[in-house]
Amino acid sequence: EVQLVESGGGLVQPGGSLRLSCAASGFTFSSYWMSWVRQAPGKGLEWVANIKQDGSEKYYVDSVKGRFTISRDNAKNSLYLQMNSLRAEDTAVYYCAGSRRGATFDYWGQGTLVTVSS
Amino acid sequence: EIVMTQSPATLSVSPGERATLSCRASQSVSSNLAWYQQKPGQAPRLLIYGASTRATGIPARFSGSGSGTEFTLTISSLQSEDFAVYYCQQYNNWPPYSFGQGTKLEIK
């Protein structure tokens, strides 16, 4: 059974930092592009960042460039998102998602809530 | 950046009836279009990719059509478990991947 389990969310003040993790199992993690997709409360889906199978390529949505860093550890079947200089508009549920071809989001975790507020 | 626009925002349909959801792209995305279903408190689930191919385990009552800039998701006979929010997503030109704003399918 495919499982993606996110952790690391919580309440953080504006300007603060947080590191999200995603533990994968049930599929060949190293063969998948991995992404972070977020959903603000009551809103739609927004792709945030993705990383190629071997970590050689990384892409970000403009609003997080220079503030967020995506990384992965294939030996640990884990995906990460380092979030710095957080803003109120970063408040959202953050999902990790796996993509076999870097196209559609085939597998999703249950999400972790990040709240940026003073 | 490609903008995806879904219509209507909310669709009210009775169980057993057909539902038709629309998605329009601001420029051609060829057939590189996916549909997702999201129920309250749950993660999205991939339904359709390549505009018309059902993902693994998706019932045959879900069908997708279209190419270029106009796409349709049809649910032929609505079951109670189908009432949810549906999103389209383009993957022709990325980054960024872009999603539509969603269509809420509710019980009439």
gemmi code that builds the backbone of each chain (N, CA, C; Angstrom):
import gemmi

chains = {
    "A": [
        ("GLU", (0.840, -1.201, 0.000), (0.000, 0.000, 0.000), (0.881, 1.260, 0.000)),
        ("VAL", (0.582, 2.170, -0.904), (1.326, 3.432, -0.968), (0.955, 4.306, 0.234)),
        ("GLN", (1.993, 4.834, 0.873), (1.764, 5.770, 1.974), (2.726, 6.938, 1.866)),
        ("LEU", (2.192, 8.124, 2.049), (2.985, 9.340, 2.192), (2.499, 10.010, 3.467)),
        ("VAL", (3.432, 10.203, 4.402), (3.054, 10.743, 5.709), (3.870, 12.003, 5.975)),
        ("GLU", (3.165, 13.140, 5.984), (3.812, 14.423, 6.243), (3.878, 14.700, 7.740)),
        ("SER", (4.859, 15.482, 8.115), (4.996, 15.923, 9.498), (5.749, 17.242, 9.514)),
        ("GLY", (5.723, 17.908, 10.681), (6.495, 19.129, 10.841), (5.692, 20.413, 10.793)),
        ("GLY", (4.397, 20.314, 10.511), (3.575, 21.517, 10.484), (3.338, 22.063, 11.881)),
        ("GLY", (2.777, 23.262, 11.937), (2.480, 23.867, 13.224), (2.299, 25.358, 13.103)),
        ("LEU", (2.258, 26.013, 14.261), (2.096, 27.464, 14.328), (3.467, 28.133, 14.382)),
        ("VAL", (3.670, 29.118, 13.535), (4.946, 29.829, 13.507), (4.664, 31.314, 13.288)),
        ("GLN", (5.505, 32.158, 13.851), (5.329, 33.597, 13.688), (5.808, 34.051, 12.313)),
        ("PRO", (5.258, 35.154, 11.807), (5.766, 35.705, 10.544), (7.269, 35.944, 10.633)),
        ("GLY", (7.966, 35.571, 9.547), (9.413, 35.678, 9.521), (10.127, 34.448, 10.035)),
        ("GLY", (9.373, 33.526, 10.609), (9.968, 32.322, 11.169), (10.227, 31.236, 10.138)),
        ("SER", (10.715, 30.094, 10.635), (11.077, 28.972, 9.770), (10.414, 27.700, 10.250)),
        ("LEU", (10.283, 26.773, 9.311), (9.702, 25.469, 9.602), (10.244, 24.482, 8.587)),
        ("ARG", (10.431, 23.236, 8.998), (10.868, 22.196, 8.068), (9.837, 21.094, 8.043)),
        ("LEU", (9.282, 20.856, 6.880), (8.328, 19.775, 6.689), (9.054, 18.525, 6.197)),
        ("SER", (8.537, 17.374, 6.604), (9.070, 16.091, 6.154), (7.938, 15.249, 5.594)),
        ("CYS", (8.285, 14.342, 4.718), (7.316, 13.418, 4.146), (7.998, 12.061, 4.029)),
        ("ALA", (7.452, 11.065, 4.719), (7.986, 9.713, 4.681), (7.175, 8.868, 3.718)),
        ("ALA", (7.860, 8.242, 2.776), (7.199, 7.475, 1.732), (7.409, 5.980, 1.931)),
        ("SER", (6.391, 5.202, 1.554), (6.503, 3.751, 1.573), (5.514, 3.164, 0.586)),
        ("GLY", (5.756, 1.910, 0.190), (4.819, 1.210, -0.680), (5.025, 1.443, -2.159)),
        ("PHE", (6.041, 2.216, -2.532), (6.369, 2.415, -3.938), (7.861, 2.753, -4.021)),
        ("THR", (8.393, 2.732, -5.239), (9.817, 2.983, -5.432), (10.052, 4.489, -5.436)),
        ("PHE", (10.294, 5.024, -4.262), (10.417, 6.470, -4.059), (11.434, 7.079, -5.017)),
        ("SER", (12.555, 6.427, -5.198), (13.637, 6.988, -6.005), (13.288, 7.078, -7.487)),
        ("SER", (12.165, 6.503, -7.902), (11.749, 6.556, -9.304), (10.727, 7.657, -9.575)),
        ("TYR", (10.382, 8.404, -8.563), (9.314, 9.390, -8.687), (9.821, 10.813, -8.506)),
        ("TRP", (9.346, 11.727, -9.370), (9.392, 13.140, -9.033), (8.534, 13.314, -7.782)),
        ("MET", (8.950, 14.227, -6.928), (8.173, 14.512, -5.732), (7.889, 16.012, -5.666)),
        ("SER", (6.696, 16.321, -5.197), (6.256, 17.711, -5.120), (5.675, 18.039, -3.751)),
        ("TRP", (5.612, 19.324, -3.471), (4.794, 19.863, -2.393), (3.688, 20.685, -3.046)),
        ("VAL", (2.466, 20.436, -2.620), (1.286, 21.157, -3.093), (0.560, 21.676, -1.855)),
        ("ARG", (0.138, 22.923, -1.877), (-0.514, 23.464, -0.690), (-1.941, 23.916, -0.985)),
        ("GLN", (-2.700, 24.047, 0.108), (-4.099, 24.451, 0.001), (-4.426, 25.359, 1.180)),
        ("ALA", (-4.585, 26.634, 0.907), (-4.971, 27.580, 1.946), (-6.383, 27.242, 2.431)),
        ("PRO", (-6.726, 27.606, 3.660), (-8.039, 27.256, 4.212), (-9.178, 27.702, 3.312)),
        ("GLY", (-10.017, 26.748, 2.914), (-11.168, 27.037, 2.081), (-10.862, 27.391, 0.642)),
        ("LYS", (-9.612, 27.203, 0.227), (-9.186, 27.591, -1.125), (-8.809, 26.382, -1.961)),
        ("GLY", (-8.318, 26.660, -3.170), (-7.939, 25.602, -4.087), (-6.505, 25.148, -3.908)),
        ("LEU", (-6.060, 24.319, -4.851), (-4.737, 23.721, -4.791), (-3.703, 24.606, -5.479)),
        ("GLU", (-2.508, 24.672, -4.900), (-1.400, 25.426, -5.478), (-0.131, 24.581, -5.400)),
        ("TRP", (0.472, 24.302, -6.553), (1.762, 23.624, -6.571), (2.827, 24.560, -6.025)),
        ("VAL", (3.711, 24.026, -5.193), (4.728, 24.844, -4.538), (6.130, 24.576, -5.099)),
        ("ALA", (6.504, 23.308, -5.179), (7.864, 22.963, -5.600), (7.907, 21.495, -5.982)),
        ("ASN", (8.905, 21.152, -6.814), (9.132, 19.733, -7.076), (10.607, 19.450, -7.258)),
        ("ILE", (10.948, 18.164, -7.217), (12.335, 17.729, -7.293), (12.392, 16.436, -8.091)),
        ("LYS", (13.392, 16.362, -8.954), (13.559, 15.194, -9.806), (14.004, 13.987, -8.995)),
        ("GLN", (13.924, 12.822, -9.632), (14.227, 11.576, -8.926), (15.586, 11.595, -8.220)),
        ("ASP", (16.606, 12.115, -8.895), (17.953, 12.093, -8.315), (18.328, 13.411, -7.647)),
        ("GLY", (17.373, 14.329, -7.559), (17.616, 15.611, -6.909), (18.341, 16.623, -7.773)),
        ("SER", (18.576, 16.298, -9.032), (19.389, 17.164, -9.896), (18.611, 18.380, -10.419)),
        ("GLU", (17.296, 18.329, -10.362), (16.476, 19.453, -10.807), (15.447, 19.778, -9.734)),
        ("LYS", (15.281, 21.067, -9.505), (14.308, 21.554, -8.539), (13.622, 22.771, -9.134)),
        ("TYR", (12.320, 22.880, -8.908), (11.544, 23.997, -9.428), (10.613, 24.507, -8.336)),
        ("TYR", (10.331, 25.817, -8.424), (9.512, 26.466, -7.399), (8.502, 27.410, -8.037)),
        ("VAL", (7.381, 27.590, -7.369), (6.468, 28.655, -7.758), (7.115, 29.984, -7.378)),
        ("ASP", (6.863, 31.024, -8.150), (7.561, 32.298, -7.941), (7.415, 32.827, -6.514)),
        ("SER", (6.260, 32.635, -5.910), (5.990, 33.237, -4.598), (6.850, 32.666, -3.475)),
        ("VAL", (7.505, 31.541, -3.706), (8.333, 30.948, -2.633), (9.824, 30.909, -3.002)),
        ("LYS", (10.148, 31.314, -4.208), (11.555, 31.280, -4.618), (12.417, 32.116, -3.686)),
        ("GLY", (13.545, 31.555, -3.283), (14.444, 32.249, -2.374), (14.083, 32.090, -0.907)),
        ("ARG", (12.905, 31.548, -0.631), (12.481, 31.350, 0.763), (12.342, 29.862, 1.121)),
        ("PHE", (11.889, 29.061, 0.163), (11.674, 27.633, 0.403), (12.736, 26.818, -0.329)),
        ("THR", (13.120, 25.681, 0.250), (14.056, 24.758, -0.389), (13.520, 23.337, -0.279)),
        ("ILE", (13.380, 22.689, -1.416), (12.944, 21.297, -1.452), (14.172, 20.400, -1.528)),
        ("SER", (14.117, 19.264, -0.853), (15.216, 18.303, -0.917), (14.650, 16.908, -0.688)),
        ("ARG", (15.471, 15.907, -0.939), (15.040, 14.532, -0.734), (16.222, 13.677, -0.302)),
        ("ASP", (15.922, 12.556, 0.336), (16.930, 11.576, 0.720), (16.378, 10.226, 0.277)),
        ("ASN", (16.854, 9.744, -0.853), (16.322, 8.489, -1.392), (16.669, 7.293, -0.505)),
        ("ALA", (17.766, 7.366, 0.222), (18.136, 6.272, 1.120), (17.150, 6.152, 2.275)),
        ("LYS", (16.520, 7.270, 2.619), (15.548, 7.274, 3.714), (14.106, 7.367, 3.212)),
        ("ASN", (13.933, 7.329, 1.880), (12.583, 7.472, 1.289), (11.857, 8.688, 1.853)),
        ("SER", (12.542, 9.804, 1.871), (11.982, 10.994, 2.508), (12.129, 12.237, 1.644)),
        ("LEU", (11.134, 13.096, 1.768), (11.085, 14.382, 1.078), (11.014, 15.471, 2.148)),
        ("TYR", (11.609, 16.625, 1.836), (11.641, 17.712, 2.807), (11.283, 19.038, 2.155)),
        ("LEU", (10.806, 19.976, 2.986), (10.605, 21.342, 2.534), (11.047, 22.265, 3.665)),
        ("GLN", (12.154, 22.967, 3.438), (12.624, 23.968, 4.388), (11.968, 25.288, 4.026)),
        ("MET", (11.236, 25.852, 4.970), (10.499, 27.083, 4.715), (11.030, 28.181, 5.631)),
        ("ASN", (11.576, 29.206, 5.027), (12.118, 30.352, 5.773), (11.331, 31.610, 5.444)),
        ("SER", (11.511, 32.634, 6.262), (10.849, 33.933, 6.037), (9.359, 33.744, 5.770)),
        ("LEU", (8.725, 32.990, 6.624), (7.320, 32.652, 6.396), (6.425, 33.875, 6.522)),
        ("ARG", (5.371, 33.871, 5.713), (4.404, 34.964, 5.663), (3.012, 34.426, 5.972)),
        ("ALA", (2.108, 35.316, 6.312), (0.737, 34.895, 6.603), (0.123, 34.153, 5.418)),
        ("GLU", (0.478, 34.573, 4.209), (-0.104, 33.945, 3.019), (0.448, 32.544, 2.739)),
        ("ASP", (1.426, 32.106, 3.529), (1.912, 30.727, 3.408), (1.069, 29.759, 4.241)),
        ("THR", (0.122, 30.290, 5.008), (-0.750, 29.446, 5.812), (-1.555, 28.521, 4.910)),
        ("ALA", (-1.431, 27.221, 5.145), (-2.076, 26.240, 4.272), (-1.832, 24.833, 4.806)),
        ("VAL", (-2.592, 23.892, 4.282), (-2.245, 22.487, 4.414), (-1.251, 22.175, 3.299)),
        ("TYR", (-0.129, 21.574, 3.688), (0.904, 21.216, 2.726), (0.865, 19.712, 2.499)),
        ("TYR", (0.677, 19.336, 1.228), (0.661, 17.937, 0.846), (1.962, 17.589, 0.118)),
        ("CYS", (2.496, 16.418, 0.384), (3.526, 15.904, -0.510), (2.846, 14.982, -1.511)),
        ("ALA", (3.362, 14.964, -2.722), (2.730, 14.210, -3.799), (3.805, 13.608, -4.688)),
        ("GLY", (3.556, 12.391, -5.155), (4.490, 11.692, -6.029), (3.997, 11.663, -7.457)),
        ("SER", (4.930, 11.805, -8.382), (4.611, 11.863, -9.796), (5.568, 10.973, -10.568)),
        ("ARG", (4.999, 9.953, -11.254), (5.862, 9.000, -11.943), (6.615, 9.660, -13.096)),
        ("ARG", (5.943, 10.589, -13.777), (6.547, 11.176, -14.975), (6.757, 12.683, -14.845)),
        ("GLY", (6.632, 13.198, -13.627), (6.771, 14.647, -13.473), (5.627, 15.379, -14.118)),
        ("ALA", (4.455, 14.746, -14.142), (3.309, 15.332, -14.825), (2.111, 15.435, -13.873)),
        ("THR", (1.425, 14.335, -13.681), (0.289, 14.303, -12.767), (0.758, 13.930, -11.367)),
        ("PHE", (-0.076, 14.204, -10.397), (0.223, 13.891, -9.000), (-0.530, 12.605, -8.649)),
        ("ASP", (0.221, 11.503, -8.700), (-0.377, 10.176, -8.625), (-0.674, 9.753, -7.190)),
        ("TYR", (0.209, 10.101, -6.281), (0.061, 9.722, -4.877), (0.111, 10.976, -4.024)),
        ("TRP", (-0.716, 11.003, -2.976), (-0.793, 12.150, -2.083), (-0.713, 11.698, -0.625)),
        ("GLY", (-0.092, 12.543, 0.192), (-0.167, 12.341, 1.631), (-1.439, 12.961, 2.182)),
        ("GLN", (-1.610, 12.886, 3.494), (-2.815, 13.407, 4.143), (-2.681, 14.893, 4.472)),
        ("GLY", (-1.481, 15.415, 4.361), (-1.261, 16.839, 4.560), (-0.872, 17.200, 5.982)),
        ("THR", (-0.156, 18.318, 6.110), (0.202, 18.870, 7.408), (-0.082, 20.369, 7.371)),
        ("LEU", (-0.695, 20.875, 8.438), (-1.136, 22.267, 8.480), (-0.025, 23.178, 8.976)),
        ("VAL", (0.232, 24.217, 8.212), (1.175, 25.262, 8.597), (0.372, 26.550, 8.793)),
        ("THR", (0.487, 27.119, 9.969), (-0.207, 28.371, 10.283), (0.831, 29.432, 10.620)),
        ("VAL", (0.813, 30.512, 9.873), (1.753, 31.606, 10.102), (0.962, 32.780, 10.692)),
        ("SER", (1.192, 33.034, 11.957), (0.415, 34.065, 12.644), (1.145, 34.504, 13.893)),
        ("SER", (0.957, 35.762, 14.255), (1.543, 36.287, 15.484), (0.548, 36.181, 16.634)),
    ],
    "B": [
        ("GLU", (2.542, 31.951, -17.630), (1.852, 30.957, -16.817), (0.458, 30.688, -17.383)),
        ("ILE", (0.105, 29.430, -17.447), (-1.201, 29.045, -17.974), (-2.247, 29.136, -16.858)),
        ("VAL", (-3.344, 29.801, -17.155), (-4.437, 29.950, -16.190), (-5.548, 28.964, -16.558)),
        ("MET", (-5.979, 28.202, -15.565), (-7.052, 27.224, -15.748), (-8.330, 27.769, -15.106)),
        ("THR", (-9.424, 27.735, -15.836), (-10.691, 28.262, -15.346), (-11.757, 27.178, -15.404)),
        ("GLN", (-12.354, 26.897, -14.265), (-13.380, 25.857, -14.194), (-14.767, 26.480, -14.064)),
        ("SER", (-15.741, 25.794, -14.646), (-17.130, 26.238, -14.521), (-18.059, 25.031, -14.490)),
        ("PRO", (-19.197, 25.161, -13.754), (-19.484, 26.285, -12.856), (-18.701, 26.154, -11.554)),
        ("ALA", (-18.814, 27.138, -10.692), (-18.163, 27.047, -9.381), (-18.854, 25.993, -8.524)),
        ("THR", (-20.165, 25.934, -8.619), (-20.959, 24.948, -7.888), (-21.976, 24.339, -8.845)),
        ("LEU", (-22.137, 23.033, -8.753), (-23.079, 22.314, -9.609), (-23.959, 21.446, -8.716)),
        ("SER", (-25.265, 21.641, -8.822), (-26.219, 20.869, -8.018), (-26.892, 19.837, -8.913)),
        ("VAL", (-26.726, 18.556, -8.564), (-27.245, 17.467, -9.384), (-27.841, 16.394, -8.460)),
        ("SER", (-28.863, 15.750, -8.917), (-29.495, 14.683, -8.133), (-28.745, 13.368, -8.337)),
        ("PRO", (-28.712, 12.528, -7.325), (-28.116, 11.186, -7.483), (-28.761, 10.442, -8.651)),
        ("GLY", (-27.919, 9.740, -9.400), (-28.401, 8.996, -10.563), (-28.375, 9.798, -11.842)),
        ("GLU", (-28.265, 11.115, -11.737), (-28.206, 11.950, -12.927), (-26.760, 12.126, -13.392)),
        ("ARG", (-26.634, 12.771, -14.568), (-25.319, 13.020, -15.157), (-24.816, 14.393, -14.741)),
        ("ALA", (-23.519, 14.483, -14.486), (-22.887, 15.754, -14.177), (-21.810, 16.055, -15.217)),
        ("THR", (-21.774, 17.292, -15.662), (-20.780, 17.728, -16.645), (-20.048, 18.953, -16.108)),
        ("LEU", (-18.742, 18.806, -15.943), (-17.900, 19.865, -15.402), (-16.958, 20.326, -16.501)),
        ("SER", (-16.679, 21.629, -16.535), (-15.854, 22.195, -17.603), (-14.571, 22.810, -17.060)),
        ("CYS", (-13.565, 22.800, -17.916), (-12.256, 23.372, -17.592), (-11.708, 23.994, -18.864)),
        ("ARG", (-11.246, 25.217, -18.748), (-10.697, 25.934, -19.900), (-9.295, 26.419, -19.570)),
        ("ALA", (-8.378, 26.260, -20.515), (-7.004, 26.728, -20.367), (-6.800, 28.025, -21.139)),
        ("SER", (-5.944, 28.899, -20.608), (-5.700, 30.192, -21.243), (-4.899, 30.074, -22.531)),
        ("GLN", (-4.248, 28.941, -22.720), (-3.588, 28.607, -23.980), (-3.581, 27.097, -24.111)),
        ("SER", (-3.269, 26.610, -25.285), (-3.358, 25.179, -25.506), (-2.446, 24.388, -24.567)),
        ("VAL", (-3.007, 23.323, -23.995), (-2.224, 22.391, -23.185), (-2.225, 21.009, -23.826)),
        ("SER", (-2.597, 20.963, -25.122), (-2.684, 19.690, -25.832), (-3.638, 18.759, -25.070)),
        ("SER", (-3.197, 17.545, -24.775), (-4.027, 16.640, -23.957), (-3.428, 16.438, -22.573)),
        ("ASN", (-2.541, 17.353, -22.182), (-1.843, 17.240, -20.901), (-2.654, 17.851, -19.771)),
        ("LEU", (-3.780, 17.189, -19.491), (-4.764, 17.694, -18.558), (-5.206, 16.557, -17.643)),
        ("ALA", (-5.251, 16.844, -16.346), (-5.681, 15.849, -15.360), (-6.859, 16.387, -14.560)),
        ("TRP", (-7.631, 15.469, -14.002), (-8.726, 15.794, -13.094), (-8.500, 15.091, -11.759)),
        ("TYR", (-8.838, 15.796, -10.681), (-8.719, 15.269, -9.322), (-10.050, 15.453, -8.599)),
        ("GLN", (-10.301, 14.556, -7.663), (-11.459, 14.632, -6.779), (-10.952, 14.856, -5.361)),
        ("GLN", (-11.584, 15.774, -4.643), (-11.222, 15.991, -3.242), (-12.474, 16.029, -2.388)),
        ("LYS", (-12.517, 15.143, -1.404), (-13.607, 15.132, -0.431), (-13.183, 15.893, 0.814)),
        ("PRO", (-14.140, 16.402, 1.594), (-13.791, 17.208, 2.782), (-12.837, 16.472, 3.707)),
        ("GLY", (-11.779, 17.170, 4.110), (-10.815, 16.605, 5.050), (-9.881, 15.569, 4.463)),
        ("GLN", (-9.952, 15.365, 3.151), (-9.103, 14.367, 2.508), (-8.166, 15.010, 1.491)),
        ("ALA", (-7.135, 14.271, 1.124), (-6.248, 14.698, 0.050), (-6.938, 14.505, -1.294)),
        ("PRO", (-6.501, 15.234, -2.304), (-7.029, 14.993, -3.655), (-6.668, 13.580, -4.132)),
        ("ARG", (-7.455, 13.110, -5.098), (-7.211, 11.807, -5.701), (-7.225, 11.978, -7.210)),
        ("LEU", (-6.240, 11.407, -7.879), (-6.171, 11.485, -9.340), (-7.275, 10.634, -9.960)),
        ("LEU", (-8.062, 11.259, -10.838), (-9.139, 10.552, -11.540), (-8.774, 10.255, -12.993)),
        ("ILE", (-8.338, 11.285, -13.690), (-8.151, 11.255, -15.149), (-6.818, 11.910, -15.475)),
        ("TYR", (-6.079, 11.335, -16.423), (-4.889, 11.991, -16.960), (-4.915, 11.842, -18.478)),
        ("GLY", (-4.072, 12.625, -19.141), (-4.093, 12.613, -20.602), (-5.446, 13.012, -21.148)),
        ("ALA", (-6.171, 13.813, -20.375), (-7.504, 14.343, -20.711), (-8.616, 13.303, -20.677)),
        ("SER", (-8.283, 12.030, -20.939), (-9.367, 11.054, -21.085), (-9.059, 9.663, -20.519)),
        ("THR", (-7.892, 9.449, -19.957), (-7.517, 8.128, -19.434), (-7.805, 8.046, -17.943)),
        ("ARG", (-8.594, 7.057, -17.559), (-8.883, 6.905, -16.143), (-7.673, 6.353, -15.401)),
        ("ALA", (-7.430, 6.899, -14.223), (-6.363, 6.375, -13.365), (-6.775, 5.019, -12.799)),
        ("THR", (-5.815, 4.325, -12.242), (-6.066, 2.995, -11.702), (-7.175, 3.007, -10.653)),
        ("GLY", (-8.152, 2.122, -10.829), (-9.204, 1.972, -9.836), (-10.362, 2.944, -9.950)),
        ("ILE", (-10.320, 3.827, -10.930), (-11.400, 4.813, -11.084), (-12.553, 4.194, -11.869)),
        ("PRO", (-13.780, 4.295, -11.350), (-14.930, 3.671, -12.017), (-15.186, 4.235, -13.414)),
        ("ALA", (-15.804, 3.399, -14.235), (-16.053, 3.762, -15.629), (-17.080, 4.883, -15.781)),
        ("ARG", (-17.818, 5.208, -14.724), (-18.789, 6.315, -14.840), (-18.095, 7.681, -14.948)),
        ("PHE", (-16.797, 7.718, -14.650), (-16.012, 8.936, -14.822), (-15.371, 8.913, -16.210)),
        ("SER", (-15.586, 9.978, -16.967), (-14.951, 10.068, -18.276), (-14.499, 11.500, -18.533)),
        ("GLY", (-13.405, 11.631, -19.258), (-12.872, 12.929, -19.601), (-12.762, 13.077, -21.108)),
        ("SER", (-12.883, 14.313, -21.564), (-12.763, 14.581, -22.996), (-12.180, 15.965, -23.205)),
        ("GLY", (-11.794, 16.229, -24.453), (-11.278, 17.533, -24.817), (-9.814, 17.521, -25.170)),
        ("SER", (-9.375, 18.616, -25.756), (-7.963, 18.828, -26.061), (-7.778, 20.301, -26.379)),
        ("GLY", (-6.539, 20.744, -26.333), (-6.287, 22.155, -26.615), (-6.607, 23.025, -25.416)),
        ("THR", (-7.732, 23.717, -25.463), (-8.087, 24.623, -24.374), (-9.413, 24.294, -23.681)),
        ("GLU", (-10.169, 23.355, -24.209), (-11.493, 23.055, -23.656), (-11.582, 21.591, -23.234)),
        ("PHE", (-11.974, 21.368, -21.986), (-12.014, 20.016, -21.429), (-13.292, 19.822, -20.620)),
        ("THR", (-13.712, 18.564, -20.548), (-14.930, 18.209, -19.826), (-14.706, 16.946, -19.021)),
        ("LEU", (-15.207, 16.970, -17.788), (-15.287, 15.765, -16.959), (-16.768, 15.424, -16.839)),
        ("THR", (-17.116, 14.201, -17.180), (-18.497, 13.757, -17.094), (-18.597, 12.594, -16.109)),
        ("ILE", (-19.581, 12.688, -15.233), (-19.890, 11.578, -14.330), (-21.278, 11.106, -14.746)),
        ("SER", (-21.356, 9.863, -15.252), (-22.553, 9.461, -15.985), (-23.772, 9.241, -15.099)),
        ("SER", (-23.592, 8.680, -13.934), (-24.725, 8.413, -13.042), (-24.218, 8.611, -11.620)),
        ("LEU", (-24.550, 9.759, -11.054), (-23.932, 10.162, -9.790), (-24.289, 9.242, -8.628)),
        ("GLN", (-23.249, 8.814, -7.937), (-23.399, 8.069, -6.701), (-23.164, 9.013, -5.525)),
        ("SER", (-23.605, 8.607, -4.346), (-23.490, 9.479, -3.181), (-22.043, 9.852, -2.894)),
        ("GLU", (-21.123, 8.927, -3.181), (-19.709, 9.165, -2.877), (-19.036, 10.100, -3.882)),
        ("ASP", (-19.750, 10.506, -4.923), (-19.165, 11.372, -5.954), (-19.301, 12.854, -5.618)),
        ("PHE", (-20.076, 13.185, -4.604), (-20.261, 14.595, -4.269), (-19.004, 15.069, -3.547)),
        ("ALA", (-18.326, 16.018, -4.191), (-16.980, 16.419, -3.782), (-16.594, 17.661, -4.586)),
        ("VAL", (-15.349, 18.099, -4.402), (-14.807, 19.178, -5.227), (-13.885, 18.558, -6.270)),
        ("TYR", (-13.975, 19.056, -7.490), (-13.183, 18.532, -8.599), (-12.278, 19.637, -9.139)),
        ("TYR", (-11.004, 19.276, -9.369), (-10.017, 20.217, -9.884), (-9.438, 19.684, -11.191)),
        ("CYS", (-9.217, 20.595, -12.140), (-8.421, 20.239, -13.306), (-7.006, 20.798, -13.106)),
        ("GLN", (-6.051, 20.198, -13.806), (-4.638, 20.592, -13.679), (-3.951, 20.393, -15.013)),
        ("GLN", (-3.186, 21.389, -15.443), (-2.422, 21.229, -16.684), (-0.977, 20.897, -16.355)),
        ("TYR", (-0.381, 20.031, -17.192), (1.030, 19.703, -17.035), (1.748, 19.791, -18.382)),
        ("ASN", (1.214, 20.614, -19.286), (1.851, 20.781, -20.591), (3.033, 21.739, -20.513)),
        ("ASN", (2.833, 22.814, -19.783), (3.869, 23.841, -19.623), (4.120, 24.034, -18.135)),
        ("TRP", (5.243, 23.504, -17.670), (5.572, 23.691, -16.252), (7.069, 23.896, -16.118)),
        ("PRO", (7.610, 24.552, -15.082), (6.801, 25.108, -13.994), (6.170, 26.433, -14.398)),
        ("PRO", (5.108, 26.844, -13.704), (4.450, 26.070, -12.651), (3.348, 25.173, -13.205)),
        ("TYR", (3.047, 24.113, -12.495), (1.813, 23.394, -12.753), (0.679, 24.315, -12.291)),
        ("SER", (-0.443, 24.281, -12.992), (-1.550, 25.132, -12.579), (-2.836, 24.320, -12.476)),
        ("PHE", (-3.586, 24.651, -11.437), (-4.876, 24.031, -11.165), (-5.993, 25.032, -11.441)),
        ("GLY", (-7.162, 24.505, -11.781), (-8.354, 25.337, -11.778), (-8.773, 25.623, -10.343)),
        ("GLN", (-9.739, 26.494, -10.194), (-10.158, 26.919, -8.857), (-11.116, 25.921, -8.217)),
        ("GLY", (-11.555, 24.932, -8.993), (-12.401, 23.877, -8.452), (-13.878, 24.058, -8.771)),
        ("THR", (-14.564, 22.940, -8.916), (-16.029, 22.906, -9.022), (-16.567, 22.038, -7.898)),
        ("LYS", (-17.444, 22.617, -7.093), (-18.072, 21.848, -6.018), (-19.324, 21.179, -6.553)),
        ("LEU", (-19.345, 19.857, -6.494), (-20.507, 19.084, -6.945), (-21.328, 18.734, -5.711)),
        ("GLU", (-22.532, 19.284, -5.647), (-23.352, 19.081, -4.462), (-24.667, 18.393, -4.813)),
        ("ILE", (-25.257, 17.802, -3.791), (-26.509, 17.074, -3.973), (-27.672, 18.061, -4.127)),
        ("LYS", (-28.475, 17.827, -5.168), (-29.648, 18.664, -5.400), (-30.816, 18.151, -4.587)),
    ],
}
model = gemmi.Model(1)
for chain_id, residues in chains.items():
    chain = gemmi.Chain(chain_id)
    for i, (resn, *xyz) in enumerate(residues, 1):
        res = gemmi.Residue()
        res.name, res.seqid = resn, gemmi.SeqId(i, " ")
        for name, pos in zip(("N", "CA", "C"), xyz):
            atom = gemmi.Atom()
            atom.name, atom.element = name, gemmi.Element(name[0])
            atom.pos, atom.b_iso = gemmi.Position(*pos), 0.0
            res.add_atom(atom)
        chain.add_residue(res)
    model.add_chain(chain)
structure = gemmi.Structure()
structure.add_model(model)
structure.setup_entities()
